[in-house]
Amino acid sequence: MKHSGYNKKSKFITGIILALQIKLDEFMYNLVHQQPYEMILYIWIHKLYIKGKSIEDATKLICKAKNIILSDQNNNLSRT
């Protein structure tokens, strides 16, 4: 039973990474080496998996969050 749950989560993670057009091997390498972007992205993916979101919904939410963060950073840069 645990094995099928692991496969389901792996497919979820892989599906989102590929939907975000990130190379899976580079993502995994950077995640293992604790790069901040990949760590945050993995945490988001894990939380969305726990909430039972679909790959499509999770991808949309991650893109929306990324846009909000980037927009906020651009606003902060324009103030200086």
Secondary structure, DSSP 8 states (H G I E B T S, - for coil): -HHHHHHHHHHHHHHHHHHTT--HHHHHHHHHTT-HHHHHHHHHHHHHHHTT--HHHHHHHHHHHHHHHHHHHHHHHHH-
